[in-house]
């Protein structure tokens, strides 16, 4: 029997696996094969987004594994995200229905607002997936993310999504949503890894009942540069040797012990399987403390093209 990740109870009572597959920059066949391989390996949490342009491939893989009897729909926790170009309240439901169509699903387990900053929607072709602003020059709008959030709440009412949450929100923005919402966000998905540990934001999220999910949990490794240090330096190698694991497994286990849900991305079948083998060992309190030294406060993904916007989240300390 395939070993599965434990789950965590969200503030709305629903369960979410504490480990998932990230799919950013997994294009077309990569996203399809990665999702199939992940489900075979025991993953039951798959993370995608409209702007990743791979929802259809992810959904195809999930659909095939359901038909093969590997999983049922209720076994798989699927997260996708509302793109910045769909912040206009009039576009939110339509965007969600497009993601559902892409994925081939009747409901989305977790629907996140990808950024607090909205972008201009170009409707030249009347087809969202041909919008030239998905990855092009950022044309930002002043749509209030609270107005967007209120439309996302309606998606829960309609049964299109089961939970809603945030991504790349700072603490003040999160509190503003909490103070004005009808349905509370259950998650904030942010960059988090040993080099950028988000201690204050993690504490804030815990206080307010949100789970932190981590994209780039390994900070986009660059083997040729031996970067980041927490995967390649002497301490990383010592810890890997001590536990009989890879340095990546040490880092992923570290995040889990911090209460963070890591979402590592890989297109390599053996790496996908390796990343998942982190539930049968535990780092000592001393080793957890030793990993704190890697924090630099430096982001891998600063979204610098949005830095001048009033809702840019990363001007605040956390």
C-alpha positions as CSV (number, residue, x, y, z in Angstrom):
1,X,0.0,0.0,0.0
2,X,1.3,3.5,-0.9
3,X,2.2,5.6,2.1
4,X,0.4,8.9,2.2
5,X,1.2,12.3,3.7
6,X,-0.6,13.2,7.0
7,X,-3.2,15.9,6.8
8,X,-3.8,19.1,8.6
9,X,-7.2,20.4,9.6
10,X,-8.0,23.8,8.1
11,X,-9.9,26.4,10.0
12,X,-13.1,25.5,8.1
13,X,-12.8,21.9,9.2
14,X,-11.6,20.5,5.9
15,X,-8.4,18.4,5.7
16,X,-5.4,19.2,3.6
17,X,-2.3,16.9,3.0
18,X,0.8,18.5,4.6
19,X,2.9,18.0,1.4
20,X,2.1,18.7,-2.2
21,X,3.5,18.8,-5.7
22,X,4.3,22.3,-7.1
23,X,3.9,22.7,-10.8
24,X,5.1,26.3,-11.6
25,X,7.3,26.2,-14.7
26,X,6.1,22.6,-15.4
27,X,4.9,23.0,-18.9
28,X,2.7,20.8,-21.0
29,X,4.0,17.2,-20.9
30,X,6.2,18.0,-17.9
31,X,3.1,18.9,-15.8
32,X,1.2,15.9,-17.1
33,X,3.9,13.4,-16.3
34,X,4.9,15.0,-13.0
35,X,1.3,14.8,-11.8
36,X,0.9,11.2,-12.8
37,X,4.2,10.3,-11.2
38,X,3.4,12.2,-8.0
39,X,0.0,10.5,-7.6
40,X,1.7,7.1,-8.1
41,X,4.2,8.0,-5.4
42,X,1.5,8.9,-2.9
43,X,1.1,12.6,-3.3
44,X,-2.5,13.6,-2.8
45,X,-2.0,17.4,-2.9
46,X,-1.4,19.0,-6.3
47,X,-0.8,22.8,-6.7
48,X,-1.3,24.6,-10.0
49,X,-2.5,28.1,-11.1
50,X,-4.1,29.8,-14.1
51,X,-0.9,31.6,-14.9
52,X,1.1,28.4,-14.9
53,X,-0.7,27.5,-18.1
54,X,-0.8,23.8,-17.2
55,X,-4.2,23.3,-15.5
56,X,-5.3,21.2,-18.5
57,X,-2.3,18.9,-18.3
58,X,-2.6,18.6,-14.5
59,X,-6.3,17.8,-14.8
60,X,-5.7,15.3,-17.5
61,X,-3.3,13.4,-15.3
62,X,-5.6,13.4,-12.3
63,X,-8.5,12.3,-14.5
64,X,-6.5,9.4,-15.9
65,X,-5.4,8.3,-12.4
66,X,-9.1,8.4,-11.2
67,X,-10.1,6.2,-14.2
68,X,-7.2,3.8,-13.5
69,X,-8.4,3.4,-9.9
70,X,-5.2,4.8,-8.4
71,X,-7.2,7.6,-6.6
72,X,-10.8,8.8,-6.3
73,X,-11.6,12.5,-6.8
74,X,-12.1,12.9,-3.0
75,X,-8.6,11.6,-2.5
76,X,-6.9,14.4,-4.3
77,X,-6.6,17.9,-2.9
78,X,-6.3,20.3,-5.8
79,X,-5.2,23.9,-5.5
80,X,-5.4,26.5,-8.2
81,X,-5.3,30.2,-8.2
82,X,-7.1,33.3,-9.5
83,X,-4.9,35.2,-11.9
84,X,-4.1,38.9,-11.4
85,X,-5.9,39.7,-14.7
86,X,-9.1,38.4,-13.2
87,X,-9.3,40.6,-10.1
88,X,-12.2,42.6,-11.5
89,X,-15.2,41.3,-9.6
90,X,-17.1,40.8,-12.9
91,X,-14.4,38.3,-14.0
92,X,-13.9,36.1,-10.9
93,X,-16.6,33.5,-11.3
94,X,-15.9,33.2,-15.0
95,X,-12.2,32.7,-14.3
96,X,-13.0,30.0,-11.7
97,X,-15.2,28.2,-14.2
98,X,-12.4,28.3,-16.8
99,X,-10.0,26.7,-14.3
100,X,-12.6,24.0,-13.6
101,X,-13.0,23.4,-17.3
102,X,-9.2,23.3,-17.8
103,X,-8.9,20.8,-14.9
104,X,-11.9,18.7,-15.9
105,X,-13.2,18.9,-12.3
106,X,-16.6,19.7,-10.7
107,X,-15.0,21.5,-7.8
108,X,-11.7,23.0,-6.7
109,X,-10.5,22.1,-3.2
110,X,-8.6,25.3,-2.6
111,X,-8.8,28.5,-4.7
112,X,-6.2,31.2,-3.9
113,X,-5.9,34.8,-4.9
114,X,-2.5,34.6,-6.5
115,X,-1.4,38.2,-5.6
116,X,-3.1,41.1,-3.9
117,X,-2.1,43.2,-7.0
118,X,-4.5,43.1,-10.0
119,X,-3.6,43.3,-13.6
120,X,-5.4,44.6,-16.6
121,X,-7.5,42.1,-18.6
122,X,-7.2,42.2,-22.4
123,X,-10.3,40.7,-23.9
124,X,-9.2,40.9,-27.5
125,X,-10.1,37.3,-28.4
126,X,-12.8,36.9,-25.8
127,X,-10.8,33.9,-24.5
128,X,-9.0,34.1,-21.2
129,X,-6.3,31.7,-22.2
130,X,-5.2,34.0,-25.1
131,X,-4.9,37.0,-22.9
132,X,-1.6,38.8,-23.7
133,X,-1.1,40.0,-20.2
134,X,-0.7,36.6,-18.5
135,X,3.1,36.7,-18.8
136,X,3.7,39.9,-20.7
137,X,4.3,43.4,-19.6
138,X,2.6,44.0,-16.3
139,X,-0.2,46.5,-16.7
140,X,-1.5,46.9,-13.1
141,X,-4.9,48.0,-11.9
142,X,-6.2,49.5,-8.7
143,X,-8.9,46.9,-8.1
144,X,-9.3,46.4,-4.3
145,X,-8.5,42.9,-3.4
146,X,-11.3,43.0,-0.9
147,X,-13.8,43.4,-3.8
148,X,-12.1,40.4,-5.4
149,X,-12.3,38.4,-2.2
150,X,-16.0,39.0,-1.8
151,X,-16.5,37.4,-5.3
152,X,-14.4,34.5,-4.3
153,X,-16.6,33.9,-1.3
154,X,-19.5,33.5,-3.7
155,X,-17.7,30.6,-5.3
156,X,-17.9,28.7,-2.1
157,X,-21.6,29.5,-1.9
158,X,-22.0,28.1,-5.5
159,X,-20.1,24.9,-4.6
160,X,-17.4,25.6,-7.2
161,X,-14.7,25.7,-4.6
162,X,-14.5,24.2,-1.1
163,X,-12.0,26.5,0.5
164,X,-10.5,29.9,-0.4
165,X,-7.2,31.5,0.6
166,X,-4.5,33.9,-0.1
167,X,-1.1,33.9,-1.8
168,X,1.7,36.4,-1.4
169,X,-0.2,38.5,1.1
170,X,1.6,40.3,3.9
171,X,0.3,40.4,7.5
172,X,-1.4,43.7,7.2
173,X,-3.2,42.7,4.1
174,X,-4.2,39.4,5.6
175,X,-5.7,41.2,8.6
176,X,-7.6,43.5,6.3
177,X,-9.2,40.5,4.6
178,X,-9.9,38.9,8.0
179,X,-11.6,42.1,9.3
180,X,-13.9,42.4,6.3
181,X,-14.6,38.8,5.1
182,X,-17.6,36.6,5.4
183,X,-15.6,33.5,4.7
184,X,-12.2,33.3,6.2
185,X,-9.1,32.5,4.2
186,X,-7.6,29.1,5.3
187,X,-4.1,29.4,3.7
188,X,-1.5,31.9,2.7
189,X,0.9,30.5,0.1
190,X,4.2,32.3,0.2
191,X,7.9,31.7,-0.5
192,X,9.4,29.8,2.4
193,X,12.7,27.9,2.7
194,X,15.7,27.8,5.1
195,X,17.1,30.9,3.4
196,X,13.8,32.8,3.8
197,X,12.1,31.4,6.8
198,X,9.1,33.8,7.2
199,X,9.2,33.4,11.0
200,X,7.1,36.5,11.8
201,X,4.6,35.7,9.0
202,X,4.3,32.1,10.2
203,X,3.6,33.3,13.8
204,X,1.0,35.8,12.5
205,X,-0.7,33.1,10.4
206,X,-0.8,30.7,13.3
207,X,-2.3,33.4,15.6
208,X,-5.1,33.9,13.0
209,X,-5.7,30.3,12.1
210,X,-4.1,30.2,8.6
211,X,-1.8,27.5,7.3
212,X,1.4,28.6,5.5
213,X,2.1,26.7,2.3
214,X,5.5,27.1,0.8
215,X,6.3,27.6,-2.8
216,X,10.0,27.4,-3.8
217,X,10.7,25.3,-0.6
218,X,14.2,24.5,-2.0
219,X,14.8,28.0,-3.4
220,X,15.3,26.9,-7.0
221,X,18.5,25.0,-6.7
222,X,21.5,25.8,-9.0
223,X,23.9,22.8,-8.8
224,X,26.5,24.5,-11.0
225,X,26.7,27.4,-8.5
226,X,26.3,25.1,-5.4
227,X,23.4,27.3,-4.4
228,X,21.6,27.6,-2.1
229,X,24.0,26.9,0.7
230,X,21.5,24.9,2.7
231,X,21.6,22.2,0.1
232,X,25.3,22.2,-0.6
233,X,27.5,23.5,2.2
234,X,29.3,21.4,4.9
235,X,26.5,21.6,7.4
236,X,24.0,20.5,4.8
237,X,26.1,17.5,4.0
238,X,26.7,16.7,7.6
239,X,23.0,16.6,8.4
240,X,22.3,14.5,5.3
241,X,24.9,12.0,6.4
242,X,23.6,12.0,10.0
243,X,20.0,11.1,9.0
244,X,20.9,9.1,5.9
245,X,18.9,11.4,3.7
246,X,19.5,14.0,1.0
247,X,20.0,17.6,1.9
248,X,16.7,18.4,0.0
249,X,14.8,15.9,2.3
250,X,16.4,17.6,5.3
251,X,15.1,20.9,4.2
252,X,11.6,19.7,3.4
253,X,11.4,17.9,6.7
254,X,12.5,21.1,8.4
255,X,9.6,23.0,6.9
256,X,7.2,20.3,8.0
257,X,8.4,20.5,11.5
258,X,7.9,24.3,11.4
259,X,4.3,23.6,10.5
260,X,4.7,24.7,6.9
261,X,3.2,22.7,4.0
262,X,6.0,22.4,1.3
263,X,5.1,22.3,-2.4
264,X,8.4,21.2,-4.1
265,X,8.3,21.2,-7.9
266,X,10.1,18.6,-9.9
267,X,9.8,17.0,-13.3
268,X,12.1,14.1,-12.4
269,X,10.3,10.9,-11.4
270,X,13.0,9.8,-8.9
271,X,13.3,13.2,-7.4
272,X,9.5,13.4,-7.0
273,X,9.6,10.1,-5.2
274,X,12.6,11.1,-3.1
275,X,11.1,14.5,-2.0
276,X,8.1,12.6,-0.7
277,X,10.1,10.3,1.6
278,X,10.1,12.7,4.6
279,X,7.6,11.3,6.9
280,X,9.6,8.5,8.5
281,X,12.2,10.5,10.3
282,X,12.4,13.6,12.5
283,X,15.1,16.3,13.0
284,X,16.3,16.8,16.5
285,X,15.5,20.2,18.2
286,X,19.2,21.0,18.0
287,X,19.3,20.3,14.3
288,X,16.2,22.4,13.7
289,X,17.9,25.3,15.5
290,X,21.1,24.8,13.5
291,X,19.1,25.3,10.2
292,X,18.0,28.8,11.4
293,X,21.4,30.2,10.6
294,X,20.6,29.9,6.9
295,X,18.0,32.7,7.0
296,X,19.2,35.7,4.9
297,X,15.9,37.6,4.5
298,X,16.4,37.5,0.8
299,X,13.6,36.4,-1.5
300,X,14.1,34.2,-4.6
301,X,10.8,35.6,-6.1
302,X,10.5,39.3,-5.3
303,X,7.8,40.2,-8.0
304,X,9.8,43.3,-8.6
305,X,7.7,44.4,-11.5
306,X,4.9,45.2,-9.1
307,X,7.0,47.0,-6.6
308,X,5.5,50.4,-7.2
309,X,1.9,49.4,-6.7
310,X,0.0,50.4,-3.6
311,X,-0.9,46.7,-2.9
312,X,2.6,45.4,-3.4
313,X,3.0,43.1,-0.4
314,X,6.7,43.0,0.1
315,X,7.5,46.5,1.2
316,X,6.4,45.6,4.7
317,X,8.7,43.6,6.9
318,X,6.3,40.6,6.9
